[in-house]
Amino acid sequence: MEGSGLRRFTWAEVGLRTGRGPPPQERWLVIDRKVYDISHFCRRHPGGSRVISHYAGQDATDPFIAFHLDKALVRKYMSPLLIGELAPDQPIFEPSKNKRLVEDFRELRATVEKMGLLNPNHTFFILHLCHILLLDVAAWLTIWYFGSSIVPFLFSAVLLGTVQAQAGWLQHDFGHLSVFSTSKWNHWVHKFVIGHLKGAPASWWNHLHFQHHAKPNCFRKDPDINMHPLLFALGKILSVELGVKKKKFMPYNHQHKYFFIIGPPALLPLYFQWYIFYFVVQRKQWVDLAWMLTFYVRFFLTYLPLLEMKGILGLFLLVRFIESNWFVWVTQMNHIPMHIDYDKNVDWFSTQLQATCNVHHSLFNDWFSGHLNFQIEHHLFPTMPRHNYWKVAPLVKSLCAKHGIEYQCKPLLTAFADIVHSLKDSGELWLDAYLHK
């Protein structure tokens, strides 16, 4: 099937197969000049139908390399989908992409692999898991020894909130296949960490998070910015568009104020907490549901001898409140202040750099953010174990400097403040367009 008898296509023909428009709504994509028809396969794609469909009509070579561990095995499963190849006169990728930058990034990727930066240090992850479990035990011992008065109760809640935040960063490592050399082992342990230690479904995280990585800050492709336009007006371009259309779902010119109410404190307790159960039941993810239930059973059984039911519920909600604030500030500091727009189908490197920024490297910042202060490196190499981000960062900076691309890195508190500043700016842009354009 790989011979010269393959049909030849142009980029214009591939670009029409995006899955949108009149029937048959075909979906094609290109990997290493080979054209694949994913129209039916996308529903069976292990990473979810949406993440692969976001590249329909486009070259998907770099995301394919970035997301998959065993590429030879994946290509074997893809062979029935092969329908042709690009004609010899067609460039290796679309004209909208920077040829020299793509070539330089692929050379950087090869260098990263030769340096062994994609190889995990298992001791690092074992120690990280141990420190989570020790904090979990310490939280229980605090109430057991000192009683359930306000001070030990609050101290225990802070410890448990830390457990949840740090377990969130650890499940992120397994979800990105960055701990073990095989996808299967990463998936198994991922279910344990996110399910038993956090009470959330792995399938839900996979469904949302890989879309975010495939097309970060691309409206209608990155679910992390789905709060636009119902709750917030995000980004300069989309905010002006919203104002020109005279749309006002919220008073966006005040969004930098109400963010403090419906953002960090509310996301997990008021939305995620119920939605994750709706998600697993609707999609019949019964294995994930079983793992989730082990978390809630363990939590209530271990604290039942120490607290009344009212106290247990209060502790649980307080822990989710602490975790929610921690999670939202860390995850939004790298993306909300950055460029937000529709998908323009630019190259992988540019797609990630325009949507991400870094926070300064320090022992505290690394621990506090689960190394997501190296968001740029994480987005470029999503399967790289996080303890190696600092090693590849100088190489990424060098490539940015060569091509005149801004590499943003800022202090932690500045990154937090930039979330609020960017919301204020986009809210004012919306108001100006709403009133005057």
N, C-alpha and C positions, 0 to 999 in steps of 0.2 A: 504493500500500500504506500510505501514511502518512495516509490520509484518515480520515473519521469512521467508516468501516466496521470499524475494528479491534475485536476482542473486548476486553471490559473485565474486569479482574481486581482482586481485593483482595490486601492484603499477606498475609492468612492463606493464600490459595491459593498465592501465590508461595512462602511460607515452608515449604510442604509438599514443594516440589520441590528437595530437597537432594541427590538421588542416593543417599540412604540409605533403608533400609527395604525393603518388599516390591516386586516388579516392578510397573510398568515402570521404576522408579528414574529418573524424569525429573529433569533439571537445568534450572532456569530462573534467570535473574537479571534485574535491572532496571538500565537506564542511562537517565537523563533521562526517567523515567516510562514508558519503553518496555520491554516485557517480551520477552525473548529466550529461545528454547529452545536450550540449548547441549549437549543430551544426547549428540548425535553429533559436533558440531563440536569439543568439548573435546579429542578425540583428535587433531585436526588443528591445534589452536591453536599458532601459532608460538612462544609463550612457554611451552609445555608444558601438558599436560592438567590437572595438579594445581593450578597457580596460578589458573586460571580456575574450576576446580571448587570451590576454597575459598570462592568467593563465591556458590555455588549456593544459591538460596532467599533471597538478600539483595540489597540495593541496592549496585551496583558502580560508581556514577557517579564517585566521587572516585578510586579506584584506576585506573579506565579513563583518566581525564584525566592522572593522575600517570605512568603507564607508557608511553603512546603518543605518538609525535612527530607523525605525520600522521593526525590524528583523522578528517578527512574521508575519507581513503582507507580507514581501518579500518571506518568506518561503512558505506561502500559494500559491503564484504565481509560485513558483519553483516546487511544488509537481508534476505537469504533466511531468517535465523534469527528475524526479528521475527514474533511470534504475537499481539501485542496491546499494550495499555497499561493503566496503572492507572485504575481508575474515578475519575470527577471528585471523588467524596467522600473519596477516599483521600489521606492526607498525602503529601508529596513523598518521604519516607523513613520507615523503620520507627519505631515509638514508642520503641524502645530507644535511639535516637540523640538527641543534644542539638541541637534545631532552631537555636537562636541561634548555637551554636558552629559548626555546619556552614555556616550562611550567612556567618558572619564569616570562616571559613577560605577559602571560595570567593571572597570579596571580596579576601582576602590573596593568593590565587593570581592573581587578575586584576591586582592591583597589581604582583606579581612579574613577570608577563609584560610589563606596560607599562614597567617599569623596565629591561627588557632583561636581567634576571638569568639567563634561560635561554639566553642567547647565549654561546657559548664564545670564549675567547681562544686561537686556535690556536698562537700563539707560546709560551704557557705549556706546552702539551702537547709541542710540538717540543723545547723546552729540557729538559723532564722526560725525554723519550726519550733525548736526547743525553747527559744525565748518567748514565743507566743504561748506555748503550753505552760511555762512557768508563771507567766503573768496571769493566765487563766486560773491556775491553782492559787496564786497569791490573792486574787480577788475573793475567792471563796473562803480562804483562811482568815482574811481580814474580818469578815462578818462573823465567822465561826468563833474567833478568839475575842474580838472586841465588842461583839454584839451588833444590833441593828440600829443604834442611835445615829444621828444625822451625819456625824463626821466619818465613821467607818463606812456607812452606807454610801456616801458621796465618793469616798476614796476608792471603794470597790467598783463603783460605776465608772470612774475614770480609768481604772485598770482594765475593766471589761471593754470600755470604748476603745482603748489602745489595742486590745486583743483583736477586736473586730476590724479596726483600720489596718493593722499589720497583717492579719489573715487575708484581708482584701488585696494587699500588695502581693502576698504569696500566691494566692489563687491566680492572680494575673500572670505570674511567672509560668505556672503549669498550663494555663489556658493558651499562652503563646508558644507552647512546646519548647521552652528554653531550659528545661531542667534535665530531661532524659533524651537519649539519642533516638528513641522511637516515639511516634505519635501515640501509640497505644498506652504506654506507661504514663505519659503526660496526661492523657485523657482520664485514666483511672484515678490517679492521685488528685487531679483537678476536681473530680466529683466529690472526693472525700473532703478536701480543704474548703471548697465553696459550699458544699452541702452540709457536712457535719460540723465544721467550725464556724460557719456563717449563717446557715439556714437559707441559702439561695440556690437556684438551679443553674447548673453549668450550661444547659442548652440555651437559657435566656441570655446569659453573658455572651456566649459565642455568637448568638443571633445578632446582638447589638454591636458588640465590640469590634468584630472583624469588618463590619460595614464602615465603622468609624475609621479604621486603619486604611481601608481601601480607598476611601475618598474623604479625608478629613476636611471639615468645614465646608463641604459641598452641599448646598441646600437640596433637600429631597433625596440625598444619598447617604449623608451622615446623620444617624438618628440622634446623636448627641446635641444637635442644634434644632431638634424638632420643636423646642419651646418657642421658636419663631414660626408664626407671628402671634400665636394665641396668648403667650405670656410676656414675651420680650421681642423687641425689634433689634436684631443682631447684625452687626457689620454695617459699614458705611453704604455699600451698594444696595443691600436688601432693605435697609431702613428707608432710604430715599425712595426706592421703588414702592414701598408700602405707603409712604406719604403721598406720592403722586397718584396712587390708586384710591386715595381718600379712605384708607382702611384704618380702623381704630378699635382693635379688640381690647386694648388696655391703654391707660394713660402713659404711653411709653416715655414721655418726657420726665416721668417720675420713677422710671424703672430702676435707676441706681439706688433709690430709697427702698422700694418694696422688694428688691432683691434680697435684702436682709431678713425679710419675713417669709417669703415663699421660696427662697433659694436654699441656702445652706441648712437652716434648721428643719425644713419641711420635706425635703426630697425623699429621704429614706423612711421616716416614720409615717408620713401621710400618703405617699405615692408608691414607692417601691414595695413597702411591706405587704400591701394587699395585692399589688399587680403581679408579683412573682407567683402567687398561688393561682391567680387567674390564668397566667401564661402556661403553667405546667398542666393544668386541668384541660384547658382549651386544646393544647397540642398533644395531650395524652402522654406526657413525659413522666411515666410512672416511676422509673428508676430515680430520676431527679427528685420527685416528690418524696420517695422513701428516704433518700439521704437527708432532705430538708427536715423531715419529721424527727429524725434522730437528734438533730440539734435542739429542737424545741422540747422534746421529751427529756433530754439530758439536762437542759437548762432548768426546767421546772422541777425535776426530781432532785437535783442537787441543792437547789435553794429552798425547796419546800420545808425541810426540817428547820431552816433558819429564819424564814420570813413567812408571813401570812400571804395569802393569794394576792391581796391588794398590794403588798410590798413587792412581791415578785413582778407583778405587772408594771408597777412604778419603776422598778430597777430596769426592766427590759426596755421600756420606753425612753428612759434617761440614757441608756447605753446607745440606743439607736439615734437619739438626738446628738450625742457627742460624736458618734461615728459619721453622721450625716454632715455635720459642720466640717469635720476633718476631710471627708471625701470630696465634698463640693469645692472647697477652696483649693485643694491640691489639684484636682482634675481639670478645673476651669482656668487656673492661672496660666496654663500653657496654650490655650486655644481661643478663649473668648476674645482676648484683645487682638487676635491676629486676623488675617484676611479671611473674610467669609463671603462666598459667592456661589453661583451655580457652577457645575462642573464644566471647566474649559478644556478638558482633555490635554493638559500639559504633562510633561515628563514626570516620572516618579519622584525624582529628587526635588524638583520645583514644587510639586504637589504637596510634599511633606514640609518643606522649609517655609512656604508661605503660610502654612496653617499651624506651625508649632514654634515654641520658643523654649529656652532653657532657664533654669535657676541655678545660682552659684553652687558649686561643688563644695560640700563640707560634710563631716561625719553626721551632724544633726540633720542637715537638709536631705542627705542621702537616705537616712533612716526614716525621717518624718514623711517623706514623699514616696518611699519604696523605690528610690532611684528614678522616679519619674521627673525629677529635676533635670534629667538628661532626656527630655522628651524628643528632641531632634534625633538623637542617635537611636532611641527606641523605635521611632517611626520609620527610620530608614532601614533598620535591621530588627524587625519585630521578634525574630527567634533568638536574638543574641541574649545570653544570660546577663542580667543587669550589672553584675560585678565587673563587667568588661567595658561598660559604656565610657568610662573616663579614659580608657586606653585608645578608643577609636575617635574620641572627640577632636583631638588635634588634626587628624587626617580629614575629618569632615570640615573643620574650620578652614583648612588649607584649600579644599575644593571650592568652598564658598568664596574665599578671597580670589581665587583664580577666575571665577565666573561673575564676580561682582554681585553676589547674592548675600543679603544681610543675614548674619548669624546672631540672633538675639539671645543674650544671656544677662540676667538681672538678679538683684538680691531678692530674697524670699518675700519680704514685706512689700517691696516695690511691685512684685508680681501679683500679690493679693490686691494692692491698691489699683493696679492697672485693670483688673476686672471691673471695678466700680467706675473708673474713669472712662473705659471704653463703652460701658452701658450708658453713662451720662452723655457721651459724645454722640452715640448712635440715636439716642432718644431725642436729642436736640436736632439732629439732621432730619429725623422723621417729622418732628413738629414743624420745622421750616418748610419741608416739602408739602406737608399736609395743609399748611395755611397759605402758601405762596406759589405753589407750582401746579 
